[in-house]
């Protein structure tokens, strides 16, 4: 597969509903409220994991993962993409995934401590690169590898929690513990792969001269800033 392209142009798309010019600066949109709920849910999830209530933790994590898809769909379907949402949504994703990896790694099992370190470091590096790309107005939206990484990370967490809640269960003739290990290793590989891909994508901008911030984007355009 060729290395991802890099462009300084900002993407636009045809909205599926009439655009609300004032939505960019809104705070109380449905997607933002869902993201805030997920953030609060993540704190409950972490406490439940520490208490050893893995059945409830599995349910909470699956709810959090499903609302992540819902708020993204809602924002695109009803044109409620806002500046706060472009920051809050991926931030909450990272809080949930990194927090769960750290807590589960401390307990031992499929997720090892060094794997949690890889996940956290990758998120910190990509977030720093994303901030620079946004400052200079370059496109740094999520690619296939970033989306695949997120899916595999969520699968690894959900399977590990489920295995702790109901040890010895079998799905499709394979023990859940084995599936959890496979998903975790796949998630780590995807995490490293996507991190390297984003580094290659951002390389020309990072090693070149500093660029000035772009002019204000016309209100007729939408942008996709989310990076997984």
Beta strands, then each sheet from edge to edge (+ up, - down):
strand 1: 170-171
strand 2: 174-175
sheet 1: 1+ 2-
end
